[in-house]
Amino acid sequence: MQGSCHCGAVTIRVPSTPEYLNDCNCTLCWKLGTLWGYFPASQVEFSGAVRTYLRSDMPGAQLSAEFCGSCGATTNWRMVGEDAPDRMGVNMLLFDPADLTGIEVRYGDRRNYGTNPRHHYRDPTIFDGAGANA
Ligand SMILES: [Zn+2]
């Protein structure tokens, strides 16, 4: 399955539909505008150049966000560091919504991580092609 940024300079190919979609509410995901699907990083193929953002407001950030240097669309995050696991978040908003219809959307509560024992800020929904908040 293939997606692209808004201008088309960056394309991403993932090996399958994601197991689920994650509409995370942490400050980073919120401001980047994302709906994550997770894959082994070794199985995600890119064409085109991305730029990288490593947050500096938290010590020891474990992932960097990547985005198209032309249109600015967030494309993915990548684990950083020596022993980084083979895991990547891909922004599924860059894919055809029709390809995601029927997939469960989870609402990860990273904004209140540590204080919300459910780790979700609302119950799961099913992606209907119109948007994650259906
Ligand atoms: Zn672009």
Backbone and ligand atoms as CSV (ligand in chain L), in Angstrom:
chain,resi,resn,atom,element,x,y,z
A,1,MET,N,N,0.853,-1.179,0.000
A,1,MET,CA,C,0.000,0.000,0.000
A,1,MET,C,C,0.893,1.235,0.000
A,2,GLN,N,N,0.557,2.210,-0.834
A,2,GLN,CA,C,1.423,3.369,-0.982
A,2,GLN,C,C,0.677,4.659,-0.666
A,3,GLY,N,N,1.384,5.577,0.001
A,3,GLY,CA,C,0.852,6.902,0.276
A,3,GLY,C,C,1.866,7.952,-0.119
A,4,SER,N,N,1.452,9.201,-0.054
A,4,SER,CA,C,2.392,10.273,-0.372
A,4,SER,C,C,2.046,11.518,0.428
A,5,CYS,N,N,3.052,12.395,0.541
A,5,CYS,CA,C,2.815,13.693,1.155
A,5,CYS,C,C,1.924,14.519,0.231
A,6,HIS,N,N,1.595,15.725,0.649
A,6,HIS,CA,C,0.648,16.510,-0.139
A,6,HIS,C,C,1.195,16.885,-1.502
A,7,CYS,N,N,2.467,17.253,-1.575
A,7,CYS,CA,C,3.029,17.695,-2.856
A,7,CYS,C,C,3.513,16.534,-3.713
A,8,GLY,N,N,3.657,15.354,-3.107
A,8,GLY,CA,C,4.054,14.176,-3.859
A,8,GLY,C,C,5.557,13.936,-3.916
A,9,ALA,N,N,6.331,14.800,-3.277
A,9,ALA,CA,C,7.792,14.628,-3.316
A,9,ALA,C,C,8.241,13.391,-2.549
A,10,VAL,N,N,7.462,13.022,-1.528
A,10,VAL,CA,C,7.795,11.850,-0.715
A,10,VAL,C,C,6.686,10.827,-0.850
A,11,THR,N,N,7.064,9.598,-1.188
A,11,THR,CA,C,6.092,8.507,-1.173
A,11,THR,C,C,6.550,7.469,-0.164
A,12,ILE,N,N,5.573,6.781,0.417
A,12,ILE,CA,C,5.839,5.763,1.434
A,12,ILE,C,C,5.085,4.508,1.033
A,13,ARG,N,N,5.783,3.388,1.121
A,13,ARG,CA,C,5.117,2.107,0.867
A,13,ARG,C,C,5.207,1.268,2.136
A,14,VAL,N,N,4.055,0.789,2.589
A,14,VAL,CA,C,4.007,-0.066,3.781
A,14,VAL,C,C,3.603,-1.475,3.344
A,15,PRO,N,N,3.985,-2.491,4.150
A,15,PRO,CA,C,3.798,-3.879,3.702
A,15,PRO,C,C,2.358,-4.372,3.778
A,16,SER,N,N,1.506,-3.650,4.494
A,16,SER,CA,C,0.134,-4.128,4.710
A,16,SER,C,C,-0.676,-2.974,5.268
A,17,THR,N,N,-1.971,-3.204,5.457
A,17,THR,CA,C,-2.719,-2.234,6.242
A,17,THR,C,C,-2.269,-2.384,7.703
A,18,PRO,N,N,-2.340,-1.314,8.475
A,18,PRO,CA,C,-1.905,-1.417,9.875
A,18,PRO,C,C,-2.924,-2.200,10.703
A,19,GLU,N,N,-2.434,-2.769,11.788
A,19,GLU,CA,C,-3.319,-3.526,12.685
A,19,GLU,C,C,-4.395,-2.605,13.261
A,20,TYR,N,N,-4.009,-1.378,13.572
A,20,TYR,CA,C,-4.943,-0.371,14.070
A,20,TYR,C,C,-4.352,1.001,13.789
A,21,LEU,N,N,-5.168,2.023,13.961
A,21,LEU,CA,C,-4.727,3.405,13.801
A,21,LEU,C,C,-4.698,4.054,15.171
A,22,ASN,N,N,-3.732,4.930,15.401
A,22,ASN,CA,C,-3.625,5.583,16.703
A,22,ASN,C,C,-3.710,7.089,16.543
A,23,ASP,N,N,-4.779,7.656,17.101
A,23,ASP,CA,C,-4.979,9.102,17.115
A,23,ASP,C,C,-4.466,9.608,18.458
A,24,CYS,N,N,-3.180,9.783,18.553
A,24,CYS,CA,C,-2.520,10.125,19.818
A,24,CYS,C,C,-2.729,11.609,20.124
A,25,ASN,N,N,-2.914,11.909,21.407
A,25,ASN,CA,C,-3.163,13.299,21.781
A,25,ASN,C,C,-1.961,13.969,22.429
A,26,CYS,N,N,-0.786,13.381,22.352
A,26,CYS,CA,C,0.376,14.061,22.939
A,26,CYS,C,C,0.641,15.354,22.165
A,27,THR,N,N,1.364,16.245,22.776
A,27,THR,CA,C,1.531,17.566,22.166
A,27,THR,C,C,2.238,17.471,20.814
A,28,LEU,N,N,3.139,16.515,20.690
A,28,LEU,CA,C,3.867,16.392,19.429
A,28,LEU,C,C,2.944,15.898,18.318
A,29,CYS,N,N,2.272,14.780,18.557
A,29,CYS,CA,C,1.385,14.225,17.520
A,29,CYS,C,C,0.275,15.203,17.173
A,30,TRP,N,N,-0.230,15.871,18.187
A,30,TRP,CA,C,-1.325,16.813,17.986
A,30,TRP,C,C,-0.917,17.911,17.013
A,31,LYS,N,N,0.254,18.474,17.263
A,31,LYS,CA,C,0.679,19.610,16.440
A,31,LYS,C,C,1.212,19.185,15.073
A,32,LEU,N,N,1.674,17.942,14.982
A,32,LEU,CA,C,2.154,17.464,13.681
A,32,LEU,C,C,1.000,17.095,12.764
A,33,GLY,N,N,-0.153,16.762,13.326
A,33,GLY,CA,C,-1.290,16.352,12.518
A,33,GLY,C,C,-1.123,14.933,12.014
A,34,THR,N,N,-1.396,13.952,12.881
A,34,THR,CA,C,-1.044,12.577,12.548
A,34,THR,C,C,-2.133,11.582,12.917
A,35,LEU,N,N,-2.111,10.478,12.233
A,35,LEU,CA,C,-2.899,9.295,12.566
A,35,LEU,C,C,-1.974,8.116,12.282
A,36,TRP,N,N,-1.475,7.515,13.353
A,36,TRP,CA,C,-0.358,6.578,13.184
A,36,TRP,C,C,-0.798,5.156,12.875
A,37,GLY,N,N,-0.031,4.531,11.994
A,37,GLY,CA,C,-0.027,3.085,11.839
A,37,GLY,C,C,1.383,2.621,12.140
A,38,TYR,N,N,1.522,1.413,12.686
A,38,TYR,CA,C,2.845,0.957,13.128
A,38,TYR,C,C,3.313,-0.239,12.315
A,39,PHE,N,N,4.582,-0.207,11.960
A,39,PHE,CA,C,5.176,-1.239,11.106
A,39,PHE,C,C,6.620,-1.472,11.532
A,40,PRO,N,N,7.168,-2.638,11.148
A,40,PRO,CA,C,8.621,-2.790,11.283
A,40,PRO,C,C,9.305,-1.774,10.378
A,41,ALA,N,N,10.217,-1.003,10.940
A,41,ALA,CA,C,10.880,0.039,10.151
A,41,ALA,C,C,11.570,-0.551,8.927
A,42,SER,N,N,12.048,-1.771,9.059
A,42,SER,CA,C,12.775,-2.408,7.958
A,42,SER,C,C,11.871,-2.761,6.789
A,43,GLN,N,N,10.556,-2.671,6.975
A,43,GLN,CA,C,9.626,-3.039,5.912
A,43,GLN,C,C,8.924,-1.833,5.295
A,44,VAL,N,N,9.336,-0.639,5.684
A,44,VAL,CA,C,8.746,0.574,5.128
A,44,VAL,C,C,9.723,1.176,4.124
A,45,GLU,N,N,9.221,1.447,2.917
A,45,GLU,CA,C,10.076,1.976,1.855
A,45,GLU,C,C,9.706,3.425,1.557
A,46,PHE,N,N,10.726,4.235,1.382
A,46,PHE,CA,C,10.540,5.650,1.081
A,46,PHE,C,C,11.147,5.989,-0.272
A,47,SER,N,N,10.539,6.934,-0.945
A,47,SER,CA,C,11.249,7.610,-2.025
A,47,SER,C,C,11.086,9.102,-1.800
A,48,GLY,N,N,12.132,9.855,-2.119
A,48,GLY,CA,C,12.125,11.288,-1.852
A,48,GLY,C,C,12.774,11.563,-0.508
A,49,ALA,N,N,13.204,12.786,-0.333
A,49,ALA,CA,C,13.951,13.160,0.862
A,49,ALA,C,C,13.027,13.719,1.938
A,50,VAL,N,N,13.246,13.274,3.157
A,50,VAL,CA,C,12.516,13.830,4.286
A,50,VAL,C,C,13.470,14.657,5.144
A,51,ARG,N,N,12.905,15.544,5.911
A,51,ARG,CA,C,13.666,16.271,6.922
A,51,ARG,C,C,13.272,15.724,8.285
A,52,THR,N,N,14.061,16.032,9.276
A,52,THR,CA,C,13.919,15.409,10.595
A,52,THR,C,C,13.737,16.458,11.679
A,53,TYR,N,N,12.856,16.142,12.611
A,53,TYR,CA,C,12.676,16.986,13.793
A,53,TYR,C,C,12.817,16.117,15.032
A,54,LEU,N,N,13.751,16.471,15.877
A,54,LEU,CA,C,13.939,15.786,17.154
A,54,LEU,C,C,13.555,16.757,18.257
A,55,ARG,N,N,12.508,16.412,18.982
A,55,ARG,CA,C,12.031,17.350,19.990
A,55,ARG,C,C,13.117,17.613,21.028
A,56,SER,N,N,13.162,18.837,21.502
A,56,SER,CA,C,14.189,19.208,22.471
A,56,SER,C,C,13.577,19.632,23.796
A,57,ASP,N,N,12.249,19.521,23.904
A,57,ASP,CA,C,11.582,19.949,25.130
A,57,ASP,C,C,11.529,18.836,26.174
A,58,MET,N,N,11.932,17.631,25.788
A,58,MET,CA,C,11.989,16.518,26.724
A,58,MET,C,C,13.384,15.922,26.665
A,59,PRO,N,N,13.951,15.574,27.821
A,59,PRO,CA,C,15.266,14.931,27.773
A,59,PRO,C,C,15.140,13.510,27.232
A,60,GLY,N,N,16.108,13.099,26.465
A,60,GLY,CA,C,16.165,11.726,26.011
A,60,GLY,C,C,15.073,11.332,25.050
A,61,ALA,N,N,14.725,12.196,24.132
A,61,ALA,CA,C,13.718,11.853,23.135
A,61,ALA,C,C,14.145,10.591,22.398
A,62,GLN,N,N,13.207,9.666,22.220
A,62,GLN,CA,C,13.539,8.362,21.654
A,62,GLN,C,C,13.124,8.206,20.205
A,63,LEU,N,N,12.485,9.220,19.669
A,63,LEU,CA,C,12.134,9.127,18.262
A,63,LEU,C,C,12.217,10.501,17.623
A,64,SER,N,N,12.448,10.480,16.334
A,64,SER,CA,C,12.456,11.720,15.571
A,64,SER,C,C,11.285,11.693,14.609
A,65,ALA,N,N,10.714,12.844,14.414
A,65,ALA,CA,C,9.627,12.985,13.446
A,65,ALA,C,C,10.237,13.368,12.104
A,66,GLU,N,N,9.658,12.840,11.030
A,66,GLU,CA,C,10.154,13.163,9.704
A,66,GLU,C,C,9.025,13.771,8.883
A,67,PHE,N,N,9.398,14.650,7.972
A,67,PHE,CA,C,8.381,15.371,7.203
A,67,PHE,C,C,8.950,15.777,5.859
A,68,CYS,N,N,8.063,16.036,4.931
A,68,CYS,CA,C,8.478,16.497,3.610
A,68,CYS,C,C,9.042,17.915,3.722
A,69,GLY,N,N,10.210,18.123,3.169
A,69,GLY,CA,C,10.829,19.438,3.236
A,69,GLY,C,C,10.169,20.452,2.327
A,70,SER,N,N,9.310,19.976,1.445
A,70,SER,CA,C,8.648,20.888,0.520
A,70,SER,C,C,7.278,21.302,1.036
A,71,CYS,N,N,6.389,20.347,1.265
A,71,CYS,CA,C,5.026,20.701,1.698
A,71,CYS,C,C,4.855,20.630,3.213
A,72,GLY,N,N,5.802,20.006,3.916
A,72,GLY,CA,C,5.745,19.996,5.370
A,72,GLY,C,C,4.908,18.888,5.975
A,73,ALA,N,N,4.310,18.048,5.167
A,73,ALA,CA,C,3.469,16.977,5.712
A,73,ALA,C,C,4.307,16.010,6.539
A,74,THR,N,N,3.818,15.688,7.738
A,74,THR,CA,C,4.488,14.689,8.572
A,74,THR,C,C,4.355,13.323,7.915
A,75,THR,N,N,5.457,12.637,7.763
A,75,THR,CA,C,5.440,11.347,7.086
A,75,THR,C,C,5.541,10.162,8.036
A,76,ASN,N,N,6.361,10.280,9.082
A,76,ASN,CA,C,6.607,9.124,9.946
A,76,ASN,C,C,7.395,9.554,11.173
A,77,TRP,N,N,7.505,8.647,12.121
A,77,TRP,CA,C,8.549,8.803,13.123
A,77,TRP,C,C,9.474,7.606,13.071
A,78,ARG,N,N,10.658,7.827,13.570
A,78,ARG,CA,C,11.715,6.822,13.512
A,78,ARG,C,C,12.379,6.750,14.877
A,79,MET,N,N,12.647,5.543,15.347
A,79,MET,CA,C,13.356,5.390,16.603
A,79,MET,C,C,14.799,5.831,16.413
A,80,VAL,N,N,15.357,6.445,17.441
A,80,VAL,CA,C,16.753,6.860,17.376
A,80,VAL,C,C,17.529,6.174,18.491
A,81,GLY,N,N,18.826,6.117,18.332
A,81,GLY,CA,C,19.652,5.514,19.364
A,81,GLY,C,C,20.233,4.182,18.940
A,82,GLU,N,N,21.163,3.721,19.731
A,82,GLU,CA,C,21.957,2.533,19.393
A,82,GLU,C,C,21.101,1.275,19.280
A,83,ASP,N,N,20.248,1.051,20.263
A,83,ASP,CA,C,19.491,-0.200,20.328
A,83,ASP,C,C,18.027,0.017,19.940
A,84,ALA,N,N,17.804,0.891,18.980
A,84,ALA,CA,C,16.433,1.211,18.589
A,84,ALA,C,C,15.730,-0.027,18.050
A,85,PRO,N,N,14.518,-0.305,18.540
A,85,PRO,CA,C,13.764,-1.439,18.005
A,85,PRO,C,C,13.342,-1.202,16.553
A,86,ASP,N,N,13.027,-2.289,15.878
A,86,ASP,CA,C,12.630,-2.227,14.467
A,86,ASP,C,C,11.152,-1.849,14.398
A,87,ARG,N,N,10.882,-0.587,14.671
A,87,ARG,CA,C,9.504,-0.127,14.758
A,87,ARG,C,C,9.427,1.294,14.230
A,88,MET,N,N,8.352,1.580,13.502
A,88,MET,CA,C,8.172,2.908,12.933
A,88,MET,C,C,6.698,3.260,12.947
A,89,GLY,N,N,6.427,4.526,13.210
A,89,GLY,CA,C,5.079,5.040,13.060
A,89,GLY,C,C,4.969,5.742,11.717
A,90,VAL,N,N,3.961,5.381,10.939
A,90,VAL,CA,C,3.746,5.999,9.633
A,90,VAL,C,C,2.443,6.788,9.698
A,91,ASN,N,N,2.467,8.006,9.171
A,91,ASN,CA,C,1.279,8.846,9.195
A,91,ASN,C,C,0.288,8.365,8.139
A,92,MET,N,N,-0.750,7.675,8.595
A,92,MET,CA,C,-1.687,7.057,7.656
A,92,MET,C,C,-2.594,8.073,6.986
A,93,LEU,N,N,-2.536,9.346,7.421
A,93,LEU,CA,C,-3.289,10.393,6.739
A,93,LEU,C,C,-2.726,10.656,5.343
A,94,LEU,N,N,-1.555,10.119,5.065
A,94,LEU,CA,C,-0.956,10.288,3.746
A,94,LEU,C,C,-1.413,9.218,2.760
A,95,PHE,N,N,-2.296,8.336,3.218
A,95,PHE,CA,C,-2.784,7.246,2.377
A,95,PHE,C,C,-4.239,7.509,1.993
A,96,ASP,N,N,-4.697,6.770,1.007
A,96,ASP,CA,C,-6.086,6.899,0.570
A,96,ASP,C,C,-7.012,6.457,1.704
A,97,PRO,N,N,-7.900,7.333,2.157
A,97,PRO,CA,C,-8.801,6.944,3.256
A,97,PRO,C,C,-9.581,5.665,2.956
A,98,ALA,N,N,-9.868,5.433,1.675
A,98,ALA,CA,C,-10.631,4.227,1.324
A,98,ALA,C,C,-9.873,2.960,1.706
A,99,ASP,N,N,-8.539,3.051,1.705
A,99,ASP,CA,C,-7.726,1.887,2.056
A,99,ASP,C,C,-7.741,1.605,3.556
A,100,LEU,N,N,-8.209,2.570,4.333
A,100,LEU,CA,C,-8.181,2.426,5.791
A,100,LEU,C,C,-9.568,2.164,6.382
A,101,THR,N,N,-10.567,2.193,5.551
A,101,THR,CA,C,-11.938,2.025,6.020
A,101,THR,C,C,-12.102,0.690,6.731
A,102,GLY,N,N,-12.696,0.760,7.916
A,102,GLY,CA,C,-12.952,-0.452,8.689
A,102,GLY,C,C,-11.893,-0.781,9.719
A,103,ILE,N,N,-10.792,-0.039,9.711
A,103,ILE,CA,C,-9.721,-0.301,10.680
A,103,ILE,C,C,-10.053,0.402,12.002
A,104,GLU,N,N,-9.753,-0.269,13.102
A,104,GLU,CA,C,-10.010,0.299,14.433
A,104,GLU,C,C,-9.114,1.509,14.683
A,105,VAL,N,N,-9.711,2.563,15.204
A,105,VAL,CA,C,-8.970,3.757,15.608
A,105,VAL,C,C,-8.891,3.769,17.129
A,106,ARG,N,N,-7.693,3.820,17.641
A,106,ARG,CA,C,-7.485,3.935,19.087
A,106,ARG,C,C,-7.025,5.346,19.403
A,107,TYR,N,N,-7.311,5.772,20.610
A,107,TYR,CA,C,-7.058,7.158,20.996
A,107,TYR,C,C,-6.079,7.183,22.170
A,108,GLY,N,N,-4.828,7.052,21.842
A,108,GLY,CA,C,-3.804,6.964,22.870
A,108,GLY,C,C,-3.680,8.245,23.674
A,109,ASP,N,N,-3.742,8.109,24.975
A,109,ASP,CA,C,-3.715,9.278,25.863
A,109,ASP,C,C,-2.301,9.534,26.367
A,110,ARG,N,N,-1.447,9.967,25.464
A,110,ARG,CA,C,-0.070,10.248,25.876
A,110,ARG,C,C,0.043,11.610,26.576
A,111,ARG,N,N,-0.986,12.437,26.383
A,111,ARG,CA,C,-0.909,13.739,27.036
A,111,ARG,C,C,-1.009,13.584,28.551
A,112,ASN,N,N,-1.757,12.565,28.971
A,112,ASN,CA,C,-1.938,12.329,30.404
A,112,ASN,C,C,-1.297,11.012,30.836
A,113,TYR,N,N,-0.284,10.619,30.098
A,113,TYR,CA,C,0.365,9.352,30.377
A,113,TYR,C,C,0.885,9.356,31.816
A,114,GLY,N,N,0.597,8.267,32.519
A,114,GLY,CA,C,1.047,8.186,33.899
A,114,GLY,C,C,-0.047,8.532,34.879
A,115,THR,N,N,-1.050,9.301,34.443
A,115,THR,CA,C,-2.145,9.650,35.346
A,115,THR,C,C,-3.459,9.012,34.905
A,116,ASN,N,N,-3.592,8.668,33.623
A,116,ASN,CA,C,-4.790,7.994,33.134
A,116,ASN,C,C,-4.482,6.508,32.994
A,117,PRO,N,N,-5.036,5.676,33.889
A,117,PRO,CA,C,-4.685,4.255,33.851
A,117,PRO,C,C,-5.180,3.546,32.600
A,118,ARG,N,N,-6.149,4.131,31.885
A,118,ARG,CA,C,-6.667,3.488,30.688
A,118,ARG,C,C,-5.746,3.700,29.482
A,119,HIS,N,N,-4.947,4.742,29.537
A,119,HIS,CA,C,-4.042,5.077,28.443
A,119,HIS,C,C,-4.778,5.441,27.153
A,120,HIS,N,N,-6.089,5.639,27.243
A,120,HIS,CA,C,-6.848,6.100,26.091
A,120,HIS,C,C,-7.768,7.228,26.551
A,121,TYR,N,N,-7.979,8.202,25.700
A,121,TYR,CA,C,-8.815,9.334,26.104
A,121,TYR,C,C,-10.246,9.198,25.623
A,122,ARG,N,N,-10.534,8.199,24.783
A,122,ARG,CA,C,-11.904,7.865,24.429
A,122,ARG,C,C,-11.919,6.438,23.907
A,123,ASP,N,N,-13.113,5.880,23.788
A,123,ASP,CA,C,-13.231,4.503,23.328
A,123,ASP,C,C,-12.876,4.403,21.847
A,124,PRO,N,N,-12.430,3.244,21.425
A,124,PRO,CA,C,-12.067,3.061,20.019
A,124,PRO,C,C,-13.254,3.283,19.093
A,125,THR,N,N,-12.962,3.675,17.866
A,125,THR,CA,C,-13.973,3.797,16.826
A,125,THR,C,C,-13.481,3.019,15.605
A,126,ILE,N,N,-14.285,3.017,14.572
A,126,ILE,CA,C,-13.888,2.378,13.320
A,126,ILE,C,C,-13.739,3.450,12.262
A,127,PHE,N,N,-12.600,3.454,11.597
A,127,PHE,CA,C,-12.337,4.442,10.558
A,127,PHE,C,C,-13.340,4.241,9.413
A,128,ASP,N,N,-13.982,5.320,9.034
A,128,ASP,CA,C,-15.053,5.194,8.022
A,128,ASP,C,C,-14.712,5.909,6.725
A,129,GLY,N,N,-13.498,6.354,6.584
A,129,GLY,CA,C,-13.092,7.010,5.351
A,129,GLY,C,C,-13.316,8.497,5.355
A,130,ALA,N,N,-14.165,8.971,6.266
A,130,ALA,CA,C,-14.433,10.405,6.329
A,130,ALA,C,C,-13.469,11.101,7.292
A,131,GLY,N,N,-12.900,10.345,8.200
A,131,GLY,CA,C,-12.012,10.936,9.171
A,131,GLY,C,C,-11.957,10.093,10.415
A,132,ALA,N,N,-10.977,10.358,11.225
A,132,ALA,CA,C,-10.760,9.519,12.401
A,132,ALA,C,C,-11.774,9.798,13.494
A,133,ASN,N,N,-12.424,10.945,13.429
A,133,ASN,CA,C,-13.311,11.311,14.531
A,133,ASN,C,C,-14.784,11.019,14.224
A,134,ALA,N,N,-15.025,10.099,13.325
A,134,ALA,CA,C,-16.404,9.760,12.981
A,134,ALA,C,C,-17.100,9.123,14.182
L,1,ZN,ZN,ZN,5.573,17.100,0.089
